[in-house]
Each structure stands twice: as structure tokens, then as C-alpha cells.
Amino acid sequence: MSGGKRARAKGGGRRLPWLTLLLLAAVVVLAVLWWRERAANEAPRPAATPAATADVPPATPNVAGLLPDERLAAAVKAAFPAGNTAESESGEHYVFDEHRLVDTPFGPVLVSEGQVAEPAHVSSGRLDITYLKPDGERYAVDRRFPEAVLAGTMGRMSDWSVSNKFGRLPVVQAQGGGTWQGYTCGRTTLVELQPTGPVKLADFLDSYDDGRAAVGRPQSSQGKIVKIVPDQSFIVRFTGTRAFEARYVRVGDAYRVEGGEANMLQGC
């Protein structure tokens, strides 16, 4: 072999270590990059800073959020803080065991029935009406109207209810009656719950019976309110010995019967 060929052969053999070094360097670089990437992924991340929130005041307890029985109990406690009794001006002792809480456009109103504990024949039952206002989880008294309705004998009325059929404001309808020397009569009283206080709209005889009086031919008639036109009129339909209809028309804050007393039940 000539000298030139031997020289090229020796030179070609020297290139192999350089290629190996280049490959090793590439491996080292890749390893370093991999280690950095892993270290970055495993490093603990800073906790997220919670977004700033506006200060929200705690909810204020409200009586409107109570259950119906709880609202009624709160109303009774406000109206009768010393117990469910009251004395009339004549000294009669009334006990109030029946209550209804009425939601009106101007606020809550408590209607309470009082009965005389030891009644005389002439003792009337009564309805006390209390206008209330919310006070946190309680009620406070706004205005009181004791003896807003008086009806019946023997210390109690026959029946009472609260109706929304008569117009835009609730109306208390109370019935009461009694017997005097064989004559039995009943009356209906209508009281509207107005923003300024209860207002009597009507008061009329709704039943009559003289069967116990034993005079002439017995007479007996009973009336029922029908055909209500809100805030305008209603009819009392009487059946029995004298059967007829009486139409009551609203004039201001009162209902007046058309035709005057001739179209009203008479007696007692």
C-alpha cells in the first residue's frame, strides 16, 4: 500500500471518537432538558388567590319568614302580652281563644274573638281588632280597636269570618242573636278593615222566629247574603214565612238597602 493511502486510512480512523462525543453531548443536552421539564412540573404551584368578595351583611330575621302558626303566635303575643284576657268597661271578664291573622294591603291585622267567662243574658260577644307592624321576628302593635264588633247574647256571638269577596279590602262578617220572651232574632254586621281602622259597613236583621211567643200564626224567616258585586252591592235572600230579596248598595263607607225599611226583615 502506498504512503498516501495509509495516511488516509489513519485519518479516517480518527473521526470516530468525535462522532461519539457529539452523540454523548446530544444525549446530555436532552437529559438536562428532560430534567428541567420534570422539575418544573413537580414544583408546588402557588395557591390561587381568592377573588375579592364584597362584604355581605347577614340576613336580618324577618317575621314574614315564619310558618303560619308561628306568625299567628307572634301576633297574639303582641296583642295580648299579659295573657288572652281583657275587662270591659262594665267589668265583664272576656277570654280570647280564637284569633285570625289577616294580611291586608297595608299590613297584618289580628282579629280576636272574646267570650264572657260568666255571662248574663244581655252580655255580648266581641271582636277586638289589632293593627300590627313587623318588628324583626316579632310584631309590634300599631293601633288597637277593642270591642270593634259587639254581637250576640250570653257572652258570645253565633259565628264570624273574614271575607275578601266584598271588595278590595277584607271584611269581617259577624253574626249574633238571642231570644227574648219567645222571639228569636239574629243580626249580621259587616266591618271593613280600612288603613285607618275598622269601619262598619252594614248591620241588619238576618233571621226572625216567634214560634215560642205563641201569638197568632208563627212566623219564621232566615236570610243569606248572595250575589256580591265587589265594592258595589249584595243581596240578602230571605226564605221561610216571608220570602223576599233585599238589595244593599254601597254609598261611601256604608251599604244602604234599596226601598228603605219596607225591604228589611222586621222584628225584635
Sequence and secondary structure as in RCSB ss.txt:
>XXXX:A:sequence
MSGGKRARAKGGGRRLPWLTLLLLAAVVVLAVLWWRERAANEAPRPAATPAATADVPPATPNVAGLLPDERLAAA
VKAAFPAGNTAESESGEHYVFDEHRLVDTPFGPVLVSEGQVAEPAHVSSGRLDITYLKPDGERYAVDRRFPEAVL
AGTMGRMSDWSVSNKFGRLPVVQAQGGGTWQGYTCGRTTLVELQPTGPVKLADFLDSYDDGRAAVGRPQSSQGKI
VKIVPDQSFIVRFTGTRAFEARYVRVGDAYRVEGGEANMLQGC
>XXXX:A:secstr
  HHHHHHHHHHHHHHHHHHHHHHHHHHHHHHHHHHHHHHHHS                   GGGS HHHHHHHH
HHHH TT SEEE TT  EEEEEEEEEEEETTEEEEEEEEEESS  TT  EEEEEEEEEEETTEEEEEEEEEEEEE
E BTTB SEEEEESSSSSS EEEEEEEEEETTEEEEEEEEEEEETTEEEEEEEEEEEEE TTT  SS  EEEEEE
EEEETTTEEEEEEEESS EEEEEEEETTEEEETTGGGGS    
